[in-house]
Amino acid sequence: MRKVLIANRGEIALRVICACKELGLQTVAVYSEADRYSLHVRFADEAVCIGPAKSALSYLNIPAVISAAEITNVDAIHPGYGFLSENADFAEVCQASGIRFIGPRPEVIRLMGLKERAREEMKRLGVAILPGSEGILKHAAEAQEVAARIGYPMILKASAGGGGRGMRVVRDAADLAGQFTQAQNEAQAACACGDLYSEKYIERARHIEFQVLGDEHGEIEILGERECSVQRRHQKLIEEAPSPVMTPKLRKRASGALKKALKAIGYTNAGTVEFILDEDGNLYFIEVNARIQVEHPVTEAVTGVDLVKAQLRIAMGQKLHEILGGPVEMRGHAIECRINAEDPFNNFQPSPGRIEFLHVPGGHGVRVDTHVYGGYVIPPHYDSMIAKLICYGSDRRVALDRMARALDELIIRGIKTTIPLHKLTLKDPNFRRGRYSTNFVDRLLAASQPLVPPKAQELTPAPAGAPEKIEGV
């Protein structure tokens, strides 16, 4: 493998380019007309425009991506996350075109991509799942029968969905029909598939996920877990590793079951297996993300494993024991804050536009993954995440203190961001103690109402010859 096309944009495209360069691989960036001035275009060895701003006409346009790969004569395609990363048809087209797809095999992507099928397969292989429907729900009456068996509240989920699309929590029978129709319509619009299934909804759940790697020689390694319970509308905002509530016994049991199941399905490359942890300490499988995750840096921080390089080396045919160099252990603690171009004081309204000024924090244990810079114009066409701030410490307290300091030093002017929300979270005593669940953000915002943006600080002219002082966030 000598040249890789990155079929993505933003910070993950830049992250893959960095890993490729360190392995001596040439890179090709693809970009939409809206991303002409993005950093992944600048730092790749070659770049090809594949269409207009709309994703369906560019980053999701399989013929355009394959054409770019063929004219630049690449050996492999890294899909990043989102877009085509879990598209089995795309992986098959890559194979048919003689291009290596850096990810699991198409049949595994297809199996894991339909979440209801993945759920049943994991149950068959001995992994615990939540009580719920068996197969696709054809209509609301079938969902009502499931509810009578497992009780309310329950959650409706899109079989082909992700990112919270096509999900509805149903708390009583009176709401079921309406919620079923809404979830079905949303799933159809977002995923071109309206199939739904249902599970028991756990009120005070923790969202735990395990990072996995599988080579092409049948070996599987579980690289510990991440806590992803700080969410809003099923979208993660903060992740940390390890989980504050995970015990060594539970970690060992879950890792053993996962290793056995993933070997059975022939899983290869990177992936994440997501679970719900209830208040009694029971883990229940919910889905597999057959790709690299947004939050992979926290696992990198506590294990010392470069996961993107591992993906590339697995695709080259290397064995896991060669890549990892021995058993992997988690040491210390890492936390990641997703920085989104949204206004948390205005119902998280997207905030595209020009970044007038940017200052990123530094120092020991601080990492910033981003594709933006001062003067960059954030387009309104894509996901609102513009950066990830990752902090590592010898223990959780050190990591949290370092994150609080780094958030104070992260200055982004010209747009609204979620930085104030992260600061609020870091000050919350329950979060500091690790006592939180997936409803944490809703409770935090409700307790903090009315949520008022910080008062703007006035800029005073600096004396002649003195350096300008930067005020405010």
C-alpha positions in Angstrom: 0.0 0.0 0.0 1.5 3.3 -1.1 -1.3 5.8 -1.6 -4.5 6.3 0.3 -7.6 8.4 -0.6 -9.5 9.8 2.4 -13.2 9.8 1.6 -14.2 12.3 4.2 -13.7 15.9 5.4 -12.9 18.0 8.5 -10.8 16.9 11.4 -11.0 13.2 10.7 -9.7 13.6 7.2 -6.8 15.6 8.6 -6.2 13.0 11.3 -6.0 10.2 8.7 -3.6 12.3 6.5 -1.3 12.7 9.6 -1.2 9.0 10.2 -0.6 8.2 6.6 2.4 10.7 6.4 4.0 9.1 9.5 3.8 5.7 7.8 5.3 7.1 4.6 2.0 6.8 2.6 0.9 9.3 0.0 -2.5 10.9 0.4 -5.4 12.1 -1.7 -8.1 14.4 -0.3 -11.5 14.7 -1.9 -13.5 17.8 -1.2 -16.8 19.6 -2.0 -16.9 23.1 -3.4 -17.7 24.3 0.1 -14.5 22.8 1.5 -12.1 24.2 -1.0 -10.1 26.0 1.7 -10.3 23.3 4.4 -7.0 22.2 5.9 -7.3 18.5 4.7 -7.2 19.8 1.1 -4.0 21.8 1.9 -2.1 19.1 3.6 -2.9 16.1 1.4 -0.4 15.3 -1.4 -3.2 15.6 -4.0 -6.8 16.9 -3.9 -9.8 16.3 -6.1 -13.0 18.2 -6.1 -15.9 15.7 -6.2 -19.0 17.9 -6.4 -21.0 20.8 -4.9 -21.6 21.4 -1.2 -24.6 19.1 -0.8 -23.3 15.8 0.7 -25.4 13.6 -1.6 -23.7 15.2 -4.6 -20.1 15.0 -3.1 -19.1 13.0 0.0 -21.9 10.5 -0.5 -21.5 10.3 -4.2 -19.9 6.8 -4.7 -19.2 7.2 -8.4 -17.5 10.5 -7.8 -15.3 9.1 -5.0 -14.3 6.0 -7.0 -13.5 8.1 -10.0 -11.2 10.3 -7.9 -9.6 7.2 -6.6 -9.0 5.8 -10.1 -7.6 8.9 -11.6 -5.2 9.4 -8.8 -4.3 5.7 -8.8 -4.7 5.0 -5.1 -4.4 1.6 -3.5 -6.8 2.1 -0.6 -9.6 4.3 0.6 -10.1 5.3 4.3 -13.7 6.4 4.9 -13.2 8.1 8.3 -16.5 8.2 10.2 -20.0 9.2 8.9 -20.7 9.6 5.2 -19.7 6.2 3.5 -17.9 4.7 6.4 -20.5 2.1 7.2 -21.9 1.7 3.6 -21.5 -1.9 2.6 -22.3 -1.2 -1.0 -19.4 1.3 -1.1 -17.0 -1.3 0.4 -18.1 -3.8 -2.3 -17.6 -1.2 -5.1 -14.1 -0.6 -3.7 -13.4 -4.3 -3.8 -14.7 -4.6 -7.4 -12.5 -1.7 -8.4 -9.4 -3.3 -7.0 -9.2 -0.7 -4.2 -8.7 -1.7 -0.6 -11.4 -0.5 1.8 -9.9 0.3 5.2 -12.6 -1.2 7.4 -14.5 -4.4 7.9 -15.6 -6.7 5.1 -18.8 -5.7 3.3 -20.8 -8.6 4.7 -19.8 -7.7 8.2 -20.7 -4.0 7.7 -24.1 -5.1 6.3 -24.8 -7.4 9.3 -23.8 -4.7 11.8 -25.4 -1.9 9.9 -28.9 -3.2 10.5 -29.1 -2.7 14.2 -31.9 -5.1 14.8 -30.1 -7.9 13.0 -26.9 -7.1 14.9 -28.8 -7.3 18.1 -30.1 -10.7 17.3 -26.7 -12.0 16.2 -25.0 -10.8 19.4 -27.8 -12.5 21.4 -27.1 -15.7 19.5 -23.4 -15.4 20.3 -24.0 -15.0 24.0 -23.9 -11.2 24.5 -26.7 -9.8 26.7 -29.3 -7.6 25.0 -32.1 -5.5 26.4 -35.6 -7.0 26.4 -37.4 -5.9 23.2 -38.9 -6.8 19.9 -37.9 -9.8 17.9 -37.5 -8.7 14.4 -38.9 -5.5 12.6 -42.1 -3.9 13.9 -44.5 -3.7 10.9 -46.9 -1.3 12.7 -47.7 0.4 16.0 -50.0 -2.5 17.1 -46.9 -4.8 17.1 -45.0 -2.3 19.2 -48.0 -2.2 21.6 -47.7 -6.0 22.0 -44.0 -5.7 22.8 -44.8 -2.9 25.3 -47.3 -5.2 27.1 -44.6 -7.8 27.5 -41.6 -5.6 28.5 -43.4 -2.6 30.0 -43.0 1.2 29.6 -41.0 3.2 29.0 -39.6 1.7 25.9 -37.5 3.2 23.0 -38.3 2.9 19.3 -35.1 2.7 17.1 -34.4 2.8 13.4 -32.8 -0.4 12.3 -30.7 1.4 9.8 -30.3 4.6 11.8 -27.6 6.4 13.7 -26.9 9.6 15.5 -30.2 9.6 17.2 -32.2 9.6 14.0 -35.5 7.6 14.1 -35.3 7.2 17.9 -38.3 7.9 20.2 -38.9 7.2 23.9 -42.4 6.1 24.5 -43.7 6.4 28.1 -47.3 5.3 27.8 -49.8 3.6 25.4 -51.5 6.9 24.5 -48.3 8.2 22.8 -47.2 5.1 21.1 -49.0 5.4 17.7 -47.9 9.0 17.2 -44.3 8.4 18.2 -44.2 5.3 16.0 -45.2 7.3 13.0 -42.7 10.1 13.7 -39.8 7.7 14.2 -40.7 5.8 11.1 -40.9 8.9 9.0 -37.7 10.3 10.4 -35.9 7.0 9.8 -37.2 6.9 6.2 -36.1 10.4 5.5 -32.6 10.0 7.1 -31.7 6.5 6.2 -34.0 5.6 3.3 -35.3 2.8 5.5 -38.3 3.1 7.8 -37.8 -0.2 9.7 -38.1 0.1 13.5 -37.5 -2.2 16.4 -37.9 -1.6 20.1 -36.1 -2.1 23.4 -36.8 -1.5 27.1 -35.7 2.0 28.0 -33.4 2.4 31.0 -34.1 5.7 32.7 -30.8 6.3 34.5 -28.5 4.5 32.0 -24.8 4.9 31.4 -23.5 4.7 27.8 -20.4 2.5 27.7 -18.5 1.5 24.6 -15.6 -0.8 24.0 -12.9 -0.1 21.4 -12.0 -3.2 19.3 -9.4 -4.1 16.7 -9.3 -7.2 14.5 -6.6 -8.2 12.1 -7.0 -10.2 8.9 -5.6 -13.3 10.6 -8.5 -13.9 13.0 -7.1 -12.1 16.1 -9.2 -9.7 18.1 -8.1 -7.2 20.8 -10.3 -5.2 23.1 -8.7 -1.9 24.1 -10.9 -1.1 27.1 -14.0 1.1 27.4 -15.1 4.7 27.0 -17.8 6.5 29.0 -20.1 8.4 26.6 -23.1 9.2 28.8 -22.9 13.0 28.4 -25.3 13.4 25.5 -27.9 15.6 24.0 -30.6 14.2 21.8 -28.5 10.9 21.6 -25.5 12.9 20.3 -22.3 12.6 22.4 -20.8 15.8 23.9 -18.1 14.5 26.3 -16.3 11.1 26.4 -13.8 9.7 28.9 -11.7 6.6 29.3 -11.8 4.6 31.4 -15.4 4.8 32.7 -15.6 6.1 36.3 -18.0 3.2 37.2 -16.4 0.3 35.3 -15.0 -2.5 37.6 -12.1 -4.7 36.5 -14.4 -7.8 36.9 -17.1 -6.3 34.6 -14.5 -5.1 32.1 -12.9 -8.6 31.9 -16.3 -10.3 31.5 -17.5 -8.0 28.8 -14.1 -8.1 26.9 -14.1 -11.9 27.0 -17.7 -12.1 25.6 -16.9 -9.5 22.9 -13.7 -11.2 21.8 -15.6 -14.5 21.3 -18.5 -12.9 19.4 -16.3 -10.7 17.1 -14.1 -13.7 16.2 -17.3 -15.6 15.3 -18.5 -13.0 12.9 -15.0 -12.4 11.4 -14.6 -8.8 12.4 -11.6 -6.9 11.0 -10.1 -3.5 11.4 -11.3 -0.9 14.0 -14.8 -0.8 15.5 -16.8 0.1 18.6 -19.3 -2.0 20.5 -21.8 0.1 22.4 -23.6 -0.9 25.6 -26.2 0.4 28.1 -25.2 0.0 31.8 -28.1 0.0 34.2 -28.0 1.0 37.9 -27.6 -2.7 38.9 -24.3 -3.0 37.0 -25.7 -5.0 34.0 -24.3 -4.4 30.6 -26.7 -4.7 27.6 -25.5 -4.6 23.9 -27.1 -1.9 21.7 -25.0 -1.7 18.5 -21.7 -2.0 16.7 -20.1 1.0 14.9 -18.0 -0.7 12.2 -15.5 2.2 11.8 -13.3 4.5 13.8 -15.2 6.7 16.3 -15.1 10.4 16.9 -13.9 9.8 20.4 -11.0 7.5 19.6 -8.4 9.9 21.0 -9.3 9.2 24.6 -8.5 5.5 24.0 -5.3 6.5 22.3 -4.3 8.6 25.3 -4.8 5.8 27.9 -3.4 2.9 25.8 -0.6 4.6 23.8 -2.0 2.9 20.6 -2.4 5.1 17.5 -5.7 3.6 16.3 -5.7 5.2 12.8 -2.2 3.9 12.2 -3.4 0.5 13.4 -6.2 0.6 10.9 -3.8 1.3 8.1 -1.4 -1.4 9.2 -4.2 -4.0 9.5 -5.2 -3.1 6.0 -1.6 -3.8 4.9 -2.0 -7.4 6.3 0.0 -6.9 9.5 -0.8 -9.0 12.6 -2.2 -7.4 15.8 0.7 -8.6 18.0 3.1 -6.9 15.6 1.1 -3.7 15.7 0.4 -3.6 19.4 3.7 -5.0 20.6 2.1 -7.0 23.4 -0.9 -6.8 25.8 -2.6 -3.4 26.0 -3.5 -1.8 29.3 -5.2 1.4 30.2 -3.1 3.9 32.3 -4.2 7.2 33.6 -7.4 9.0 32.5 -8.4 10.9 29.4 -11.4 13.1 28.6 -12.7 14.7 25.4 -15.0 17.6 24.8 -16.6 18.0 21.4 -16.5 21.6 20.3 -19.6 22.3 18.2 -20.5 25.4 16.3 -23.8 25.8 18.1 -25.4 28.2 20.5 -26.1 26.4 23.8 -28.0 29.5 25.0 -30.4 29.4 22.0 -31.6 25.8 21.8 -28.3 24.7 20.3 -28.9 26.6 17.1 -26.2 25.9 14.5 -23.7 28.8 14.2 -21.8 28.6 10.9 -19.7 31.6 9.7 -16.3 33.1 9.8 -13.9 32.4 12.7 -12.4 35.8 13.4 -9.9 34.6 16.0 -8.7 31.2 17.2 -6.4 30.4 20.1 -5.9 26.7 21.0 -4.5 25.6 24.4 -1.4 23.6 24.8 0.9 22.2 27.5 1.5 18.7 28.8 -1.4 16.3 28.3 -3.5 18.6 26.0 -4.4 17.7 22.4 -6.6 19.5 19.9 -7.9 17.8 16.8 -9.4 20.4 14.4 -9.5 21.5 10.8 -10.4 25.1 11.5 -8.2 28.2 11.7 -8.5 32.0 12.1 -10.3 33.3 9.0 -11.9 29.9 8.2 -15.5 30.0 7.2 -17.6 27.2 8.7 -20.0 26.0 6.0 -23.7 25.4 7.0 -23.9 22.1 5.1 -22.3 19.6 7.4 -22.1 18.4 11.0 -21.5 21.2 13.5 -18.4 19.7 15.2 -15.4 21.8 14.5 -12.8 20.6 17.1 -12.1 18.0 19.8 -10.3 19.0 23.0 -8.6 16.0 24.6 -6.9 16.1 28.0 -4.9 13.3 29.7 -3.8 13.0 33.4 -2.5 10.5 35.8 -5.9 10.1 37.2 -9.5 11.4 36.6 -9.1 14.5 38.9 -5.9 15.6 37.1 -7.6 15.1 33.7 -10.6 17.1 34.7 -8.6 20.0 36.2 -6.5 20.0 33.0 -9.6 20.1 30.9 -11.0 23.0 32.9 -7.8 24.9 32.4 -7.7 24.1 28.6 -11.3 25.2 28.1 -10.5 28.6 29.6 -7.6 28.9 27.1 -9.6 27.8 24.1 -10.8 31.0 22.4 -13.0 31.0 19.3 -14.4 34.3 18.1 -16.9 35.1 15.4 -19.3 32.2 16.0 -21.1 30.6 18.9 -19.7 27.3 20.4 -20.5 24.8 23.1 -17.4 25.8 25.1 -19.6 27.5 27.8 -21.7 24.3 28.2 -18.5 22.2 28.7 -17.3 24.7 31.4 -20.7 24.4 33.1 -20.4 20.6 33.0 -16.8 20.6 34.4 -18.1 22.6 37.4 -21.0 20.3 38.2 -20.3 18.3 41.4 -22.1 15.2 40.2 -20.1 15.1 37.0 -16.9 15.7 39.1 -17.8 12.7 41.2 -18.6 10.5 38.1 -22.2 10.3 39.1 -24.1 10.9 35.9 -26.2 9.2 33.2 -27.5 9.8 29.7 -30.0 12.3 31.0 -27.3 14.4 32.6 -27.4 17.3 30.1 -31.1 17.8 30.3 -30.9 17.9 34.1 -28.0 20.3 34.0 -29.7 22.7 31.7 -33.0 22.5 33.6 -31.2 23.2 36.9 -29.3 26.1 35.3 -32.3 27.9 33.8 -32.5 30.6 32.8 -29.3 29.9 30.9 -27.8 33.3 30.2 -24.7 33.8 28.0 -21.7 35.2 29.8 -21.5 39.0 29.9 -19.4 40.3 27.1 -16.2 42.0 28.3 -15.3 45.3 26.8 -12.0 45.8 25.1 -10.0 48.7 26.3 -7.3 50.2 24.0 -3.8 49.1 24.9 -1.3 51.8 25.6 0.9 52.7 22.8 3.6 50.2 22.2 2.0 47.6 24.5 0.8 44.2 23.2 -3.0 43.9 22.7 -4.7 42.0 25.5 -7.2 39.4 24.5 -10.4 39.5 26.5 -13.3 37.1 26.8 -14.2 33.9 24.9 
